[in-house]
Amino acid sequence: MNNAVESIKTYFKGVKAEWSRVSWPDKNQVVGETISVIIIVFVFTVAIYLMDVVFKLLLSFIK
């Protein structure tokens, strides 16, 4: 039991040490990348919607 507690303590000490080494992005980078992701998702959503409309139109000719 004591060994498990020591292992957990060692683990969290390692986590704390690594946490201080993380290089966090600045606010401008986060905002820019978030906007990029939103734009890309919007573009793909519109593209998939348009493909769905075209395929429905083409399949309506087959019926």
N, CA, C and O atoms as CSV, one atom per row, in Angstrom:
chain,resi,resn,atom,element,x,y,z
A,1,MET,N,N,0.826,-1.192,0.000
A,1,MET,CA,C,0.000,0.000,0.000
A,1,MET,C,C,0.872,1.258,0.000
A,1,MET,O,O,0.603,2.212,-0.730
A,2,ASN,N,N,1.903,1.245,0.815
A,2,ASN,CA,C,2.798,2.400,0.913
A,2,ASN,C,C,3.545,2.621,-0.400
A,2,ASN,O,O,3.820,3.757,-0.787
A,3,ASN,N,N,3.871,1.521,-1.079
A,3,ASN,CA,C,4.565,1.598,-2.359
A,3,ASN,C,C,3.682,2.271,-3.414
A,3,ASN,O,O,4.168,3.041,-4.242
A,4,ALA,N,N,2.391,1.973,-3.373
A,4,ALA,CA,C,1.459,2.563,-4.340
A,4,ALA,C,C,1.346,4.075,-4.111
A,4,ALA,O,O,1.311,4.846,-5.070
A,5,VAL,N,N,1.292,4.491,-2.862
A,5,VAL,CA,C,1.195,5.918,-2.543
A,5,VAL,C,C,2.447,6.646,-3.013
A,5,VAL,O,O,2.358,7.743,-3.564
A,6,GLU,N,N,3.596,6.052,-2.802
A,6,GLU,CA,C,4.853,6.662,-3.240
A,6,GLU,C,C,4.902,6.759,-4.774
A,6,GLU,O,O,5.384,7.747,-5.329
A,7,SER,N,N,4.402,5.730,-5.436
A,7,SER,CA,C,4.372,5.751,-6.902
A,7,SER,C,C,3.485,6.882,-7.421
A,7,SER,O,O,3.828,7.559,-8.390
A,8,ILE,N,N,2.351,7.075,-6.769
A,8,ILE,CA,C,1.436,8.144,-7.172
A,8,ILE,C,C,2.077,9.510,-6.932
A,8,ILE,O,O,1.969,10.406,-7.769
A,9,LYS,N,N,2.743,9.664,-5.791
A,9,LYS,CA,C,3.423,10.923,-5.497
A,9,LYS,C,C,4.512,11.203,-6.528
A,9,LYS,O,O,4.649,12.331,-7.002
A,10,THR,N,N,5.282,10.180,-6.873
A,10,THR,CA,C,6.345,10.335,-7.863
A,10,THR,C,C,5.760,10.725,-9.218
A,10,THR,O,O,6.303,11.579,-9.919
A,11,TYR,N,N,4.656,10.091,-9.572
A,11,TYR,CA,C,4.003,10.391,-10.839
A,11,TYR,C,C,3.596,11.873,-10.903
A,11,TYR,O,O,3.877,12.558,-11.886
A,12,PHE,N,N,2.939,12.353,-9.857
A,12,PHE,CA,C,2.478,13.734,-9.871
A,12,PHE,C,C,3.620,14.738,-9.780
A,12,PHE,O,O,3.494,15.849,-10.295
A,13,LYS,N,N,4.713,14.385,-9.150
A,13,LYS,CA,C,5.896,15.245,-9.161
A,13,LYS,C,C,6.433,15.369,-10.590
A,13,LYS,O,O,6.836,16.450,-11.017
A,14,GLY,N,N,6.436,14.251,-11.323
A,14,GLY,CA,C,6.855,14.274,-12.723
A,14,GLY,C,C,5.923,15.102,-13.581
A,14,GLY,O,O,6.367,15.846,-14.456
A,15,VAL,N,N,4.630,14.973,-13.331
A,15,VAL,CA,C,3.643,15.766,-14.072
A,15,VAL,C,C,3.875,17.251,-13.823
A,15,VAL,O,O,3.847,18.053,-14.756
A,16,LYS,N,N,4.102,17.615,-12.565
A,16,LYS,CA,C,4.339,19.024,-12.224
A,16,LYS,C,C,5.602,19.545,-12.906
A,16,LYS,O,O,5.628,20.682,-13.378
A,17,ALA,N,N,6.640,18.729,-12.959
A,17,ALA,CA,C,7.887,19.151,-13.607
A,17,ALA,C,C,7.683,19.338,-15.106
A,17,ALA,O,O,8.174,20.311,-15.679
A,18,GLU,N,N,6.972,18.429,-15.741
A,18,GLU,CA,C,6.725,18.544,-17.186
A,18,GLU,C,C,5.784,19.708,-17.500
A,18,GLU,O,O,5.932,20.371,-18.527
A,19,TRP,N,N,4.823,19.952,-16.619
A,19,TRP,CA,C,3.851,21.020,-16.828
A,19,TRP,C,C,4.544,22.371,-16.951
A,19,TRP,O,O,4.109,23.231,-17.717
A,20,SER,N,N,5.620,22.556,-16.196
A,20,SER,CA,C,6.325,23.838,-16.253
A,20,SER,C,C,7.117,23.997,-17.545
A,20,SER,O,O,7.489,25.115,-17.901
A,21,ARG,N,N,7.381,22.912,-18.245
A,21,ARG,CA,C,8.147,22.964,-19.500
A,21,ARG,C,C,7.272,23.173,-20.731
A,21,ARG,O,O,7.789,23.399,-21.826
A,22,VAL,N,N,5.968,23.101,-20.565
A,22,VAL,CA,C,5.046,23.252,-21.693
A,22,VAL,C,C,5.108,24.684,-22.202
A,22,VAL,O,O,5.044,25.630,-21.418
A,23,SER,N,N,5.233,24.841,-23.515
A,23,SER,CA,C,5.206,26.197,-24.083
A,23,SER,C,C,3.792,26.454,-24.600
A,23,SER,O,O,3.352,25.861,-25.585
A,24,TRP,N,N,3.103,27.342,-23.916
A,24,TRP,CA,C,1.725,27.637,-24.250
A,24,TRP,C,C,1.671,28.683,-25.359
A,24,TRP,O,O,2.474,29.616,-25.365
A,25,PRO,N,N,0.731,28.538,-26.299
A,25,PRO,CA,C,0.617,29.530,-27.374
A,25,PRO,C,C,0.057,30.841,-26.831
A,25,PRO,O,O,-0.633,30.865,-25.812
A,26,ASP,N,N,0.368,31.925,-27.529
A,26,ASP,CA,C,-0.175,33.206,-27.091
A,26,ASP,C,C,-1.611,33.368,-27.603
A,26,ASP,O,O,-2.081,32.579,-28.423
A,27,LYS,N,N,-2.282,34.382,-27.115
A,27,LYS,CA,C,-3.699,34.568,-27.414
A,27,LYS,C,C,-3.950,34.747,-28.906
A,27,LYS,O,O,-4.918,34.203,-29.436
A,28,ASN,N,N,-3.092,35.502,-29.592
A,28,ASN,CA,C,-3.287,35.739,-31.026
A,28,ASN,C,C,-3.212,34.446,-31.826
A,28,ASN,O,O,-3.976,34.263,-32.774
A,29,GLN,N,N,-2.310,33.551,-31.462
A,29,GLN,CA,C,-2.192,32.274,-32.167
A,29,GLN,C,C,-3.435,31.416,-31.942
A,29,GLN,O,O,-3.935,30.792,-32.878
A,30,VAL,N,N,-3.932,31.383,-30.711
A,30,VAL,CA,C,-5.132,30.595,-30.406
A,30,VAL,C,C,-6.331,31.129,-31.173
A,30,VAL,O,O,-7.099,30.356,-31.746
A,31,VAL,N,N,-6.495,32.446,-31.187
A,31,VAL,CA,C,-7.623,33.046,-31.898
A,31,VAL,C,C,-7.515,32.782,-33.400
A,31,VAL,O,O,-8.506,32.433,-34.042
A,32,GLY,N,N,-6.324,32.947,-33.957
A,32,GLY,CA,C,-6.130,32.713,-35.388
A,32,GLY,C,C,-6.403,31.277,-35.792
A,32,GLY,O,O,-7.058,31.026,-36.804
A,33,GLU,N,N,-5.907,30.340,-35.010
A,33,GLU,CA,C,-6.127,28.928,-35.343
A,33,GLU,C,C,-7.592,28.528,-35.139
A,33,GLU,O,O,-8.119,27.700,-35.882
A,34,THR,N,N,-8.241,29.108,-34.143
A,34,THR,CA,C,-9.662,28.820,-33.923
A,34,THR,C,C,-10.493,29.320,-35.096
A,34,THR,O,O,-11.391,28.620,-35.565
A,35,ILE,N,N,-10.201,30.516,-35.567
A,35,ILE,CA,C,-10.922,31.064,-36.723
A,35,ILE,C,C,-10.660,30.206,-37.957
A,35,ILE,O,O,-11.575,29.959,-38.743
A,36,SER,N,N,-9.426,29.752,-38.134
A,36,SER,CA,C,-9.099,28.885,-39.276
A,36,SER,C,C,-9.900,27.596,-39.231
A,36,SER,O,O,-10.425,27.153,-40.253
A,37,VAL,N,N,-9.996,26.996,-38.064
A,37,VAL,CA,C,-10.755,25.747,-37.925
A,37,VAL,C,C,-12.224,25.979,-38.220
A,37,VAL,O,O,-12.850,25.170,-38.906
A,38,ILE,N,N,-12.784,27.062,-37.721
A,38,ILE,CA,C,-14.195,27.355,-37.979
A,38,ILE,C,C,-14.444,27.554,-39.467
A,38,ILE,O,O,-15.444,27.067,-39.994
A,39,ILE,N,N,-13.553,28.261,-40.152
A,39,ILE,CA,C,-13.703,28.480,-41.596
A,39,ILE,C,C,-13.607,27.165,-42.361
A,39,ILE,O,O,-14.408,26.908,-43.259
A,40,ILE,N,N,-12.630,26.331,-42.007
A,40,ILE,CA,C,-12.464,25.043,-42.689
A,40,ILE,C,C,-13.686,24.157,-42.485
A,40,ILE,O,O,-14.151,23.514,-43.427
A,41,VAL,N,N,-14.212,24.118,-41.255
A,41,VAL,CA,C,-15.411,23.317,-40.988
A,41,VAL,C,C,-16.589,23.844,-41.793
A,41,VAL,O,O,-17.363,23.056,-42.337
A,42,PHE,N,N,-16.737,25.149,-41.878
A,42,PHE,CA,C,-17.823,25.743,-42.656
A,42,PHE,C,C,-17.700,25.380,-44.132
A,42,PHE,O,O,-18.687,25.009,-44.766
A,43,VAL,N,N,-16.484,25.487,-44.682
A,43,VAL,CA,C,-16.269,25.176,-46.100
A,43,VAL,C,C,-16.599,23.709,-46.388
A,43,VAL,O,O,-17.275,23.406,-47.371
A,44,PHE,N,N,-16.125,22.803,-45.534
A,44,PHE,CA,C,-16.417,21.384,-45.750
A,44,PHE,C,C,-17.902,21.085,-45.581
A,44,PHE,O,O,-18.447,20.240,-46.291
A,45,THR,N,N,-18.558,21.766,-44.651
A,45,THR,CA,C,-19.991,21.569,-44.465
A,45,THR,C,C,-20.756,21.985,-45.709
A,45,THR,O,O,-21.650,21.267,-46.157
A,46,VAL,N,N,-20.418,23.127,-46.266
A,46,VAL,CA,C,-21.079,23.597,-47.489
A,46,VAL,C,C,-20.781,22.643,-48.645
A,46,VAL,O,O,-21.674,22.334,-49.434
A,47,ALA,N,N,-19.546,22.177,-48.753
A,47,ALA,CA,C,-19.182,21.261,-49.835
A,47,ALA,C,C,-19.972,19.962,-49.739
A,47,ALA,O,O,-20.482,19.472,-50.747
A,48,ILE,N,N,-20.076,19.407,-48.551
A,48,ILE,CA,C,-20.830,18.161,-48.385
A,48,ILE,C,C,-22.306,18.386,-48.660
A,48,ILE,O,O,-22.960,17.536,-49.264
A,49,TYR,N,N,-22.836,19.512,-48.228
A,49,TYR,CA,C,-24.237,19.821,-48.519
A,49,TYR,C,C,-24.471,19.919,-50.022
A,49,TYR,O,O,-25.448,19.374,-50.535
A,50,LEU,N,N,-23.586,20.605,-50.722
A,50,LEU,CA,C,-23.744,20.735,-52.171
A,50,LEU,C,C,-23.636,19.384,-52.877
A,50,LEU,O,O,-24.377,19.113,-53.822
A,51,MET,N,N,-22.714,18.541,-52.419
A,51,MET,CA,C,-22.616,17.194,-53.005
A,51,MET,C,C,-23.896,16.411,-52.749
A,51,MET,O,O,-24.351,15.673,-53.624
A,52,ASP,N,N,-24.483,16.558,-51.567
A,52,ASP,CA,C,-25.733,15.870,-51.252
A,52,ASP,C,C,-26.849,16.329,-52.176
A,52,ASP,O,O,-27.635,15.511,-52.654
A,53,VAL,N,N,-26.926,17.621,-52.431
A,53,VAL,CA,C,-27.962,18.156,-53.325
A,53,VAL,C,C,-27.757,17.632,-54.746
A,53,VAL,O,O,-28.717,17.241,-55.410
A,54,VAL,N,N,-26.516,17.623,-55.205
A,54,VAL,CA,C,-26.235,17.143,-56.564
A,54,VAL,C,C,-26.567,15.657,-56.693
A,54,VAL,O,O,-27.177,15.248,-57.681
A,55,PHE,N,N,-26.175,14.846,-55.710
A,55,PHE,CA,C,-26.467,13.410,-55.775
A,55,PHE,C,C,-27.970,13.139,-55.710
A,55,PHE,O,O,-28.465,12.239,-56.389
A,56,LYS,N,N,-28.694,13.903,-54.906
A,56,LYS,CA,C,-30.152,13.738,-54.866
A,56,LYS,C,C,-30.762,14.068,-56.219
A,56,LYS,O,O,-31.675,13.382,-56.678
A,57,LEU,N,N,-30.258,15.119,-56.856
A,57,LEU,CA,C,-30.764,15.500,-58.175
A,57,LEU,C,C,-30.460,14.408,-59.203
A,57,LEU,O,O,-31.320,14.046,-60.005
A,58,LEU,N,N,-29.250,13.896,-59.171
A,58,LEU,CA,C,-28.879,12.837,-60.120
A,58,LEU,C,C,-29.673,11.557,-59.873
A,58,LEU,O,O,-30.078,10.887,-60.822
A,59,LEU,N,N,-29.898,11.217,-58.616
A,59,LEU,CA,C,-30.667,10.014,-58.314
A,59,LEU,C,C,-32.143,10.186,-58.657
A,59,LEU,O,O,-32.828,9.198,-58.921
A,60,SER,N,N,-32.635,11.390,-58.660
A,60,SER,CA,C,-34.035,11.601,-59.023
A,60,SER,C,C,-34.245,11.308,-60.513
A,60,SER,O,O,-35.351,10.939,-60.909
A,61,PHE,N,N,-33.219,11.464,-61.338
A,61,PHE,CA,C,-33.322,11.138,-62.770
A,61,PHE,C,C,-33.354,9.634,-62.993
A,61,PHE,O,O,-33.942,9.162,-63.966
A,62,ILE,N,N,-32.725,8.875,-62.095
A,62,ILE,CA,C,-32.649,7.428,-62.260
A,62,ILE,C,C,-33.997,6.784,-61.944
A,62,ILE,O,O,-34.360,5.793,-62.579
A,63,LYS,N,N,-34.732,7.308,-61.002
A,63,LYS,CA,C,-36.023,6.710,-60.611
A,63,LYS,C,C,-36.995,6.670,-61.707
A,63,LYS,O,O,-38.116,6.196,-61.522
